[in-house]
Amino acid sequence: MKTQLEELFRKFVPINVRNYLKKNLLFLYYGSRYECPFCHGHFRKFLPYSTVIPRETTYTIGVGPRENCYCPRCFSKDRERLIYIYLIKKTNIFNDNLKLWHCAPEKNLSDKLIASKNIDYLSSDLSIETAMKKIDITDIPFNDNCFDVIMCNHVIQYVIDDKKAMLELFRVLKFGGMAILQVPICPGFENTLEDPPLLGPGSGRVLEIEGDHMRIYGRDYKEKLQQAGFLVEEFKWTSCSEEFGGKDNKFALLKDETLYVGRKPVQ
């Protein structure tokens, strides 16, 4: 989700002015501390994600302010970089011939997938106009066992009936297929908080900053995916950090973020 500042910037600053600022102020960030795996730029720091969040709210991975979130050149986000490196280092996605559905596509990741001739690529979103289709993930208009890979990141928390969405995603995934299904996770919650009235403005809870979330997922998120049928791997990139930027975290990834990789069992 875009911050309010980003929305205002895009609304009131003409694109030619935005491009000029980007081109002429980029040098302020040049350095060697961080590297973007998408554009291969090297910078002394990345841009922060500056959504305002009350101090008393509960820490949730993937939302709230954080340093070094956006690449200054291509604006890749921290979680987008993690997924891309995982695909490169831990899968054959850029080599095997496969059919991939990208729900709510991240731009830089989408560009890389589209450019791969081995991938039969489909993107969808209910609001992004550049997406190829509009698809409700609780009522997916495809037959069973359609896709080798599904990527659906930071989407399910917006869906009222998340159980139905998970079942639908499982249904259209091929046997042996892989789905990356990221959501914001609150490690301090054993169980997911499902009470939308508590999540609105003035609630004092973490999702006050993004009030259209339907829930705050807790440590039971893996179990919810398993109940839908997925075999779930909780991949912690810090367990093999040398492949993911080393001890210096040169790709500026979220240190606490876990990738939830679901697979459909082979019959």
Protein Blocks (a to p, Z undefined) as FASTA:
>chain_A
ZZfklmmmmmmmcfklmmmmmmmmmmmmgcjkbccfklopacfbdcddfbdcdfkbccde
hiajdehkbcfklopafklmmmmmmmmmmmcklmbgcddddehiafklmmmmmmpmkbcc
ddddfklmkbmbdcdfklccbdehkbfbdcdehklmmpmblmlmmmmmmmmpcehiacdd
dddddfkbmbacddfklmmghklpaklmmmmbfbdcdfklmmmmmmnopacddddfklmm
mlnopjnopnopafkbccdddddddZZ
